[in-house]
Amino acid sequence: QIALQTPVAGQIAINEFLAYNVNDTIDDQGKHSDWIELYNTTNDTLNLFGLYLSDSYSNPTKFAFPINSLILPSSYMIVWADDKNYTASTPFHCNFKLSLNGERIILSNNLSAVIDSVTYGSQAADISLGRCPNGTGAFVPQASTTFNASNCPAGIENTNKFSADIYVYPNPATNLFTIIIPTITTNENLVLTDAMGQTITQFKPLNYLSISTEGMNNGVYLLKYGSIMRKLVILN
């Protein structure tokens, strides 16, 4: 066993998960298994030996990480939730599956102290829930799964400043654009206007919205939410 400190709360996080894998990533057995992604928030290599994953608070030690379960600084580890006991050749297959109807994922230590957890509701096929910023943000649906990679869209820095803003991508947009509001701060609607300030449509603020550009003319638009304004370019 490599002598590295076992992580504590804040150092390792449940970062993303897919509870209904139909056509997403295939595991090392060639199966579309559900998966859980962990993220090392530190600048040090961590050893997850001594930690456990479970979907039950009454049985928090369902899956024990094997010896030398190393995760590099600011890096990821995937655990397949396929209800298979791990072997030496398949060490990161845990002995429970994720329910597509909703449940919880718990990461704890050998003292039953919870390191991180998430409770989720009913899931759609091949839509993962992930944190942005990695390791610290709220869970929001991902435009596409970001298996073993950053959940934050390109161009968005992985900092806590994310929670004070809204983000639109891709921009320029063709066919579809996505709006992320990490923290809902007001009940005011999102308002989309043309460049002359004429309202095109309004949306109820949600953490995550994907909007079709069908019927929209090419050009510059403005997206307003409270005191925040973002320019959006449509190129259909």
Backbone hydrogen bonds, N-H to C=O, Kabsch-Sander energy under -0.5 kcal/mol:
donor,donor_aa,acceptor,acceptor_aa,energy
4,L,2,I,-1.4
10,G,12,I,-0.6
11,Q,8,V,-2.3
12,I,8,V,-0.8
13,A,39,Y,-2.0
15,N,13,A,-0.7
15,N,37,E,-2.9
16,E,37,E,-1.4
17,F,129,L,-1.9
18,L,35,W,-2.4
22,V,20,Y,-0.9
27,D,31,K,-3.0
30,G,27,D,-2.0
33,S,31,K,-1.6
34,D,81,A,-0.6
35,W,18,L,-1.5
36,I,79,V,-2.6
37,E,16,E,-3.4
38,L,36,I,-0.5
38,L,77,M,-3.0
39,Y,13,A,-2.3
40,N,75,S,-2.6
41,T,11,Q,-2.3
41,T,39,Y,-0.8
42,T,11,Q,-0.6
46,L,71,I,-2.4
47,N,5,Q,-1.0
48,L,46,L,-0.5
48,L,69,S,-3.0
50,G,65,F,-0.6
51,L,48,L,-2.3
52,Y,108,S,-2.8
53,L,63,F,-2.1
54,S,106,I,-1.8
59,N,56,S,-0.7
62,K,59,N,-0.8
63,F,53,L,-2.4
64,A,62,K,-0.6
65,F,51,L,-2.1
65,F,63,F,-0.5
69,S,66,P,-0.7
70,L,68,N,-1.5
71,I,46,L,-2.4
74,S,40,N,-0.6
74,S,42,T,-1.3
75,S,72,L,-1.4
77,M,38,L,-1.8
79,V,36,I,-2.8
80,W,92,F,-2.9
81,A,34,D,-2.3
81,A,79,V,-0.5
82,D,80,W,-1.2
82,D,94,C,-0.7
83,D,94,C,-0.8
83,D,96,F,-1.3
84,K,94,C,-1.8
87,T,90,T,-0.9
93,H,90,T,-0.7
94,C,80,W,-2.8
94,C,92,F,-0.5
96,F,94,C,-0.6
98,L,81,A,-0.6
102,G,99,S,-1.2
103,E,120,Y,-0.5
105,I,118,V,-2.6
106,I,54,S,-2.9
107,L,116,D,-3.1
108,S,52,Y,-2.3
108,S,106,I,-0.5
109,N,113,A,-1.8
110,N,50,G,-0.8
112,S,109,N,-2.0
115,I,107,L,-3.1
116,D,107,L,-1.8
118,V,105,I,-2.0
120,Y,103,E,-2.7
123,Q,100,L,-3.2
126,D,20,Y,-3.0
127,I,124,A,-1.5
128,S,126,D,-0.6
129,L,17,F,-2.1
130,G,140,V,-2.3
131,R,15,N,-2.8
132,C,138,A,-0.8
136,T,133,P,-1.6
137,G,133,P,-2.8
140,V,130,G,-2.3
142,Q,128,S,-2.3
149,A,146,T,-1.9
156,I,153,P,-2.1
157,E,155,G,-0.7
159,T,157,E,-1.9
162,F,159,T,-1.7
163,S,160,N,-1.3
164,A,161,K,-1.8
165,D,162,F,-1.4
167,Y,180,I,-2.3
169,Y,178,T,-2.2
173,A,233,V,-3.0
174,T,176,L,-0.5
176,L,174,T,-2.1
177,F,211,I,-2.3
178,T,169,Y,-3.2
179,I,209,L,-3.0
180,I,167,Y,-2.7
181,I,207,N,-2.0
185,T,183,T,-0.7
190,L,203,F,-2.9
191,V,224,K,-2.6
192,L,201,T,-2.8
193,T,191,V,-0.6
193,T,222,L,-2.9
194,D,198,Q,-2.3
195,A,220,V,-0.8
197,G,194,D,-2.0
200,I,192,L,-3.6
201,T,192,L,-1.5
203,F,190,L,-2.5
209,L,179,I,-2.3
211,I,177,F,-3.2
213,T,175,N,-2.1
216,M,213,T,-2.4
219,G,234,I,-1.9
221,Y,232,L,-3.4
222,L,193,T,-2.5
223,L,230,R,-3.3
224,K,191,V,-2.9
224,K,222,L,-0.5
225,Y,228,I,-2.8
228,I,225,Y,-2.4
230,R,223,L,-2.8
232,L,221,Y,-2.9
234,I,219,G,-2.8
235,L,173,A,-3.0
235,L,233,V,-0.5
